[in-house]
Amino acid sequence: MFKMKKKILSALLSTAMLAAVVAGCGSKPAEAPAEAPAEEAPAETPAEESGDDAQAEAPAEGGGRVFGYTCMDGTNPFFVALEGAIREVVEAHGDTLLSVDPGNDSNTQIDQIEDLISRGVEIMFVNPVDADGIIPALDALKEADIPMFGFDTQVGDMSYLVSYAGSDNYNAGYVCGEDLAKKVPEGGDILVLDSPTMQSVTDRTDGFLKAIEDSGVTFNIVGQQDAQGNQQVANEKATDLLTAHPDVVAIFGGNDPTALGAYAAADAAGVTPLIYGVDGSPDVKKLLEGTVLEGTGAQSPITIGKTIAETAYEWLDGKEVEAFIPIETFLITSENVGDYGLDGWQ
């Protein structure tokens, strides 16, 4: 069209041609070529993006409720399994689940929740990056009259939630501390890789430390770092800590990715502390025999996901639901890993 206009301005076209061009320009927008076909609506798929531009897919036409889902880190295998369990329940009811992944960024999580509100979600499944940092998003959900159901990690003010389902995180750490005290009765120096902004990890760390205190065995924490629940960060932190304290007898990681990062750091340093994590992930279970990965306080993301999703539907049906639903945790080591399988979540 631009070339045509140049020809018009250059007076190179006849009056008849000019009239035809003018008529054509008034018939359709300049930015859309005449021959371009209309784009077909994308198939319904869950959003798995992270960062500031993350957006959930729009729900497919055809009715049904629209639910929203956010977790601290959608790439963590634990949350992949958990989201899949929620999605299975939601889709079995003929409804749609819109999932977003803030990539462990609290500000991004707030933005994504606000976006889900604008998309008309009717129920929100919430797992915070930061227990207190998510409060502005919860305020927005409350103002929009959208019920909230929490899972795995508590928010700073639990009164926002209709119901919460999560592992007994304190016990998941406690059973690791108990096992360490039994296996290293002489005590020694230990490292702790936690994540203070994640309430679930804080609870696990508290449980672990209480167990070794209750045991009467003397353990000294010579290094404690925030691993952000991330394997790569944990590897970097553990590498630095092991350089300074190569003789530690144990490392406690707040989740299994943290334990795996510590395991890689210990292997590279040629040291052999006993390493504990929390999750019961397939990746850790496969390494429990014949390595320094000693145990994992096991959770069941599938049970958590199904429980909170089914609870939401019970509430929608007008039934009374529990405000807090604890999910059992237990220790998996090389002695009992065969009971739970290596290839999937328990």
Secondary structure, DSSP 8 states (H G I E B T S, - for coil): -HHHHHHHHTT-S-HHHHHHHHHHHTTS-TTS-TT---------------STT-------SS---EEEEE-S-TTSHHHHHHHHHHHHHHHHTT-EEEEE--TT-HHHHHHHHHHHHHTT-SEEEE--SSTTTTHHHHHHHHHTT--EEEESS--S-GGG-SEEEEE-HHHHHHHHHHHHHHH-TT-EEEEEEE-TT-HHHHHHHHHHHHHHHHH---EEEEEEEE-TT-HHHHHHHHHHHHHH-TT-SEEEESSHHHHHHHHHHHHHHT---EEEEEE--HHHHTTSSSSSEEEEEE--HHHHHHHHHHHHHHHHTT----SEEEE--EEEETTTGGGT-SSS--
